[in-house]
Amino acid sequence: MSQASYELKAEARERVGKGSARELRRNGLIPAVIYGDKQAPIAIALSTNEVTKRIHAGGFMTTIATIDVDGNKIQVLPKDYQLDPVRDFTMHVDFLRVSENTAVTVDVPVHFINEEKSGVKIGGVLNIVRHTVEFNCPANAIPDSITVDLAGFKIGDSIHISSVTLPKGVKPVIADRDFTIATIVAPAAGVEEEEQQEETPASE
């Protein structure tokens, strides 16, 4: 499951605009906004160091955080952030308010296990078609990753989303077809051929 939740302290921002954002950054803070859940957006300021640390730790976009705004604790999920292209520090973050009933759409990384129990062991090559998959899931049950068990798959096999055990309530955004996540191809076999097969609609 997703990483443990964490808490960030914030203060409400009275002034909003370019000048005040620059002033905040000079003081080691970044502007952020909390929106969603049919409530008015709240402009806040957060510690630049704390947020940058969370982003670099990984799983930032899939971990629910609690933001303490002057004593008012709000559960959120980061939806977007901007980094300064030159100095690589966080410029701004958008947070979505979440409750137990909130459904969110997130990109979840795909991990592969048991390569040694598949056609890869005898020289097959694992051709990963999707490194991440987009899922709809409850905000309080976002998986860190999904695991694809390759045991038993042979050279020439395609691994589809239907062969993956997904956590409860987690559903792929692409619902109209059983899409391919990876294929095991013979060494130096045409990978293009596999990709063309992925595009061909399945016959009725």
PATORKE-197203 format. One line per field, with one value per residue (C-alpha): x, y, z negated; residue number from 1; residue in one letter. Coordinates in nm, 2 decimals. Layout:
xx: (X_...)
yy: (Y_...)
zz: (Z_...)
n: (NUM_...)
res: (a_...)
This chain:
xx: (0.00_0.09_0.36_0.27_0.09_0.29_0.20_0.31_0.27_0.13_0.01_-0.28_-0.17_-0.35_-0.19_-0.17_0.02_0.37_0.52_0.41_0.52_0.87_0.87_0.77_1.05_1.30_1.18_1.22_0.85_0.66_0.31_0.05_-0.32_-0.57_-0.88_-1.16_-1.43_-1.68_-1.51_-1.34_-0.97_-0.73_-0.40_-0.12_0.26_0.47_0.84_1.04_1.28_1.01_0.82_1.14_1.25_0.91_0.93_1.29_1.18_0.95_0.58_0.50_0.20_0.05_0.08_-0.19_-0.06_-0.22_-0.17_-0.20_-0.32_-0.30_-0.44_-0.70_-0.59_-0.68_-0.62_-0.48_-0.32_-0.06_-0.19_0.08_0.40_0.64_1.02_1.25_1.41_1.75_1.78_1.57_1.37_0.99_0.81_0.44_0.22_-0.15_-0.32_-0.65_-0.87_-0.96_-1.19_-1.24_-1.49_-1.27_-1.18_-0.86_-0.68_-0.31_-0.02_0.12_0.46_0.48_0.73_0.81_0.91_1.01_1.19_1.40_1.09_0.99_1.11_1.36_1.57_1.64_1.73_1.40_1.39_1.13_0.99_0.80_0.52_0.40_0.62_0.33_-0.05_-0.32_-0.57_-0.89_-0.88_-0.99_-0.77_-0.70_-0.59_-0.35_-0.09_0.28_0.32_0.16_0.35_0.35_0.44_0.62_0.64_0.52_0.52_0.71_0.89_0.62_0.37_0.21_0.12_-0.21_-0.36_-0.61_-0.32_-0.23_-0.39_-0.50_-0.58_-0.95_-1.11_-0.82_-0.94_-0.75_-0.86_-0.85_-1.15_-1.26_-0.97_-0.73_-0.42_-0.06_0.18_0.48_0.58_0.86_1.03_1.30_1.64_1.68_1.32_1.14_1.00_0.80_0.60_0.49_0.39_0.18_-0.01_-0.09_-0.26_-0.46_-0.81_-0.90_-1.13_-1.48)
yy: (0.00_0.36_0.51_0.63_0.96_1.26_1.61_1.95_2.27_2.56_2.92_3.08_3.35_3.68_3.83_3.64_3.75_3.76_4.00_3.81_3.48_3.62_3.75_3.40_3.23_3.47_3.36_2.99_2.93_2.83_2.93_2.65_2.61_2.35_2.31_2.06_1.88_2.15_2.40_2.74_2.71_2.81_2.98_2.87_2.89_2.58_2.52_2.49_2.24_2.02_1.99_1.95_1.67_1.49_1.52_1.38_1.09_0.95_0.87_1.24_1.23_0.91_0.97_1.15_1.43_1.61_1.99_2.17_2.52_2.73_2.43_2.32_1.98_1.90_1.58_1.63_1.46_1.66_1.71_1.92_2.11_2.33_2.32_2.61_2.49_2.64_2.58_2.27_2.39_2.38_2.69_2.61_2.31_2.23_2.01_1.83_1.80_1.43_1.24_0.86_0.87_1.07_0.88_1.00_0.92_0.85_0.70_0.40_0.24_-0.12_-0.36_-0.71_-1.02_-1.38_-1.30_-1.61_-1.82_-1.71_-1.72_-1.45_-1.72_-1.90_-1.58_-1.41_-1.03_-0.85_-0.57_-0.33_-0.16_0.04_0.15_0.31_0.25_0.51_0.39_0.52_0.44_0.56_0.84_0.65_0.33_0.44_0.16_0.26_0.02_-0.28_-0.61_-0.82_-1.19_-1.32_-1.68_-1.92_-1.67_-1.80_-1.64_-1.50_-1.44_-1.10_-1.00_-0.82_-0.61_-0.90_-1.11_-0.86_-0.89_-0.54_-0.41_-0.37_-0.06_0.00_0.00_0.08_0.40_0.21_-0.01_-0.10_-0.35_-0.59_-0.38_-0.52_-0.43_-0.62_-0.90_-1.16_-1.16_-1.38_-1.22_-0.98_-1.05_-0.75_-0.55_-0.34_-0.65_-0.68_-0.32_-0.35_-0.64_-0.42_-0.17_-0.44_-0.46_-0.81_-1.00_-1.06)
zz: (0.00_0.02_-0.21_-0.56_-0.56_-0.68_-0.82_-0.69_-0.89_-0.69_-0.74_-0.56_-0.31_-0.32_-0.02_0.31_0.62_0.77_0.52_0.21_0.37_0.42_0.06_-0.07_0.13_-0.02_-0.36_-0.28_-0.22_0.10_0.20_0.23_0.28_0.13_0.34_0.41_0.21_0.30_0.07_0.14_0.22_-0.06_0.02_-0.21_-0.26_-0.34_-0.43_-0.10_-0.27_-0.40_-0.06_0.14_-0.09_-0.04_0.34_0.34_0.11_0.39_0.38_0.34_0.58_0.44_0.07_-0.13_-0.35_-0.64_-0.62_-0.95_-0.85_-1.17_-1.37_-1.11_-0.98_-0.62_-0.44_-0.09_0.21_0.41_0.77_0.93_0.84_1.03_0.99_1.07_1.39_1.30_0.93_0.89_0.59_0.55_0.67_0.61_0.51_0.58_0.32_0.36_0.05_0.00_-0.23_-0.26_0.03_0.27_0.58_0.75_1.08_1.04_1.24_1.05_1.14_1.25_1.09_1.23_1.02_1.10_1.42_1.35_1.35_1.70_2.06_1.96_1.79_2.12_2.31_2.37_2.34_2.12_2.34_2.11_2.29_1.99_1.70_1.53_1.55_1.48_1.22_1.06_0.69_0.34_0.21_-0.11_0.08_0.35_0.42_0.43_0.73_0.89_0.91_1.22_1.15_1.46_1.34_1.61_1.90_2.20_2.49_2.72_2.44_2.37_2.01_2.00_1.72_1.65_1.53_1.26_0.91_0.83_0.47_0.38_0.54_0.78_1.15_1.46_1.64_1.97_1.92_2.27_2.35_2.18_2.26_2.27_1.99_2.12_2.36_2.35_2.69_2.84_2.84_3.13_3.24_3.39_3.10_3.36_3.44_3.08_3.06_3.38_3.22_2.92_3.16_3.34_3.20_3.07_3.31_3.18)
n: (1_2_3_4_5_6_7_8_9_10_11_12_13_14_15_16_17_18_19_20_21_22_23_24_25_26_27_28_29_30_31_32_33_34_35_36_37_38_39_40_41_42_43_44_45_46_47_48_49_50_51_52_53_54_55_56_57_58_59_60_61_62_63_64_65_66_67_68_69_70_71_72_73_74_75_76_77_78_79_80_81_82_83_84_85_86_87_88_89_90_91_92_93_94_95_96_97_98_99_100_101_102_103_104_105_106_107_108_109_110_111_112_113_114_115_116_117_118_119_120_121_122_123_124_125_126_127_128_129_130_131_132_133_134_135_136_137_138_139_140_141_142_143_144_145_146_147_148_149_150_151_152_153_154_155_156_157_158_159_160_161_162_163_164_165_166_167_168_169_170_171_172_173_174_175_176_177_178_179_180_181_182_183_184_185_186_187_188_189_190_191_192_193_194_195_196_197_198_199_200_201_202_203_204)
res: (m_s_q_a_s_y_e_l_k_a_e_a_r_e_r_v_g_k_g_s_a_r_e_l_r_r_n_g_l_i_p_a_v_i_y_g_d_k_q_a_p_i_a_i_a_l_s_t_n_e_v_t_k_r_i_h_a_g_g_f_m_t_t_i_a_t_i_d_v_d_g_n_k_i_q_v_l_p_k_d_y_q_l_d_p_v_r_d_f_t_m_h_v_d_f_l_r_v_s_e_n_t_a_v_t_v_d_v_p_v_h_f_i_n_e_e_k_s_g_v_k_i_g_g_v_l_n_i_v_r_h_t_v_e_f_n_c_p_a_n_a_i_p_d_s_i_t_v_d_l_a_g_f_k_i_g_d_s_i_h_i_s_s_v_t_l_p_k_g_v_k_p_v_i_a_d_r_d_f_t_i_a_t_i_v_a_p_a_a_g_v_e_e_e_e_q_q_e_e_t_p_a_s_e)
